[in-house]
């Protein structure tokens, strides 16, 4: 149960970082675009990170 909490905190921190950088670079519109990009990146990494790591190490089923 604690791993879910740590994952949520990490994803929220990434979203906050993207939001702050987007606000600094592009105002409200930049922040919105950065948050959308950060959210898409979080969803992609949450669903596909296992496959990416297995491919990176050329893992094969035994």
C-alpha positions as CSV (number, residue, x, y, z in Angstrom):
1,X,0.0,0.0,0.0
2,X,2.9,2.4,0.7
3,X,4.3,2.0,-2.8
4,X,1.1,3.5,-4.3
5,X,1.5,6.5,-2.0
6,X,5.1,7.0,-3.1
7,X,4.2,6.7,-6.7
8,X,1.4,9.2,-6.3
9,X,3.7,11.7,-4.6
10,X,6.3,11.3,-7.3
11,X,3.8,11.8,-10.1
12,X,2.4,14.9,-8.3
13,X,5.9,16.3,-7.9
14,X,6.5,15.9,-11.6
15,X,3.2,17.6,-12.5
16,X,4.1,20.5,-10.1
17,X,7.5,20.8,-11.6
18,X,6.1,20.9,-15.1
19,X,3.4,23.4,-14.0
20,X,6.0,25.8,-12.5
21,X,8.3,25.6,-15.5
22,X,5.4,26.1,-17.9
23,X,4.1,29.1,-15.9
24,X,7.6,30.7,-16.0
25,X,8.0,30.1,-19.7
26,X,4.6,30.7,-21.1
27,X,2.2,32.1,-18.5
28,X,-1.2,30.5,-17.9
29,X,-1.3,28.9,-21.4
30,X,2.2,27.5,-21.0
31,X,1.3,26.1,-17.6
32,X,-1.8,24.4,-19.1
33,X,0.2,22.9,-22.0
34,X,3.0,21.7,-19.6
35,X,0.4,20.1,-17.3
36,X,-1.2,18.3,-20.2
37,X,2.2,17.1,-21.4
38,X,3.2,16.1,-17.8
39,X,-0.1,14.2,-17.3
40,X,0.3,12.4,-20.6
41,X,3.9,11.5,-19.7
42,X,2.8,10.2,-16.3
43,X,0.1,8.0,-17.8
44,X,2.5,6.7,-20.5
45,X,5.2,5.9,-17.9
46,X,2.7,4.3,-15.5
47,X,1.3,1.9,-18.2
48,X,4.4,1.1,-20.3
49,X,7.4,1.4,-17.9
50,X,7.6,-2.4,-17.4
51,X,7.7,-3.1,-21.2
52,X,10.3,-0.3,-21.7
53,X,12.6,-1.8,-19.0
54,X,12.3,-5.3,-20.4
55,X,13.0,-4.2,-23.9
56,X,16.0,-2.1,-22.7
57,X,17.6,-5.3,-21.3
58,X,16.6,-7.5,-24.2
59,X,14.7,-9.8,-21.8
60,X,13.4,-13.0,-23.2
61,X,10.7,-15.4,-21.8
62,X,12.3,-18.5,-20.3
